[in-house]
Amino acid sequence: MLSYRRPRENSVMFAAHFDDGRTSYFVIQGHGPASEDFRVLSIARERQDAGELPPGEIVSIKRVR
């Protein structure tokens, strides 16, 4: 009997570091491998515009898990 397994959706947590020393964490559902991390800054800015991340200058973003 064949069983169908749904592909596992990855969620990845990132830490956004701001110029004033604050750090804010956010999760991206369905994020691909580390080679796709170049997209994260634009996603973080979109989330700032939507009010999901605090305003301010993001100086770096690191993958947490």
N, C-alpha and C positions, 0 to 999 in steps of 0.2 A: 504494500500500500504506500503510495506516495503522500508525503505530507508537505504542505505549502508553508514555508516560513516567510513571514513578512520581513523585509530588510529592517534592520535596527536603525532607528533614527538617533543620530548622535546629538547630544547637547554639550556645548562647551562653555565653560565659565571664563570670563575675562575680567581683569582689573584695569580700570581706567584711572590713570594718575594725572592729577590736575596741577597747574603751576603754583597754586597756593598750598600744596601739600596734601590736599584731600585725595582719597581713593574711593572709587565707587565700583561696585561689582555688578556685572550683568551676564546673562546667559543667552546664547544664540542657539535656538533649536535647529536641528538639521544641518549644522555646520560641518563642512568637509574636513579634510586633513589639514595639517599645519601649513601646507603649501597654499592654502586659501586664506590665510590670516591677513593678507594684504587688504582684504575687503573690510576688515573690522573697524578701522577708523571711520569710514564713511557710514557704516551701520551705527556706530556710537553717536555720530553727529545727527543722524536721523532720529535716534532715540532722545537726544537732547531736545531737538525741535518738538518732539511729541511729549516732552515733559517726563519721560521715563528715566532720564539721567539728569543730574543737576547741571545748570549752566556753568560756563567757565572754560578756560583754555585747557584742552587735553594735551599733555606733553608726551605721554607714552601709554601704550596699552600692552599688557602681558597676558598670555594664556595661563590660566590658573589650573584648570583640569579639563 
